[in-house]
Amino acid sequence: CFEMKDGEQPQHARCSPEGLLRQVTAATRKTGVALAGENALPRFDGRAYAQIIHNSNLKLQGTKDNKSNMCAFTFLRMNQKMFQSENWHSFVWFVRNMSEGRTLGHGEEDRCQTELKFNAAANLRNEAAALMHA
């Protein structure tokens, strides 16, 4: 549930994916066990990717060691929609940022959305230019 936020869940469900992840992260850090995560839903939007990046480097309040112990992330639910141009460019941005160990704080999703749109537009311009010169 690395892509989920508490505010996105129905209130009647009384669930807290962010709280669950904080508990699991605290337990793994306390015991020295590496943390592996995965997404639960087929989402290809920048907000979900930003949440995954944020959670992969989760900072816990009241703890001395906030070093990430994340060892792996499995992207589940790939389907045809993922390979649509805009979604694919977003996924490439996400993979690049995960591999570079980028960290995001809460509230940085809007900046990520802008960066995603800018990069997607640049990629489309480059593809169009390549086709025109081919």
Stockholm file with secondary structure:
# STOCKHOLM 1.0

chainA/1-134         CFEMKDGEQPQHARCSPEGLLRQVTAATRKTGVALAGENALPRFDGRAYAQIIHNSNLKLQGTKDNKSNMCAFTFLRMNQKMFQSENWHSFVWFVRNMSEGRTLGHGEEDRCQTELKFNAAANLRNEAAALMHA
#=GR chainA/1-134 SS CTTCCGGGSCGGGCCCHHHHHHHHHHHHHHHTCCEEEECSSCCCSHHHHHHHHHHHTCCCTTCSCCCCCEEEEECCCCCGGGGSHHHHHHHHHHHHHHHTTCCCCTTCHHHHHHHHHHHHHHHHHHHHHHHHTC
#=GC SS_cons         CTTCCGGGSCGGGCCCHHHHHHHHHHHHHHHTCCEEEECSSCCCSHHHHHHHHHHHTCCCTTCSCCCCCEEEEECCCCCGGGGSHHHHHHHHHHHHHHHTTCCCCTTCHHHHHHHHHHHHHHHHHHHHHHHHTC
//
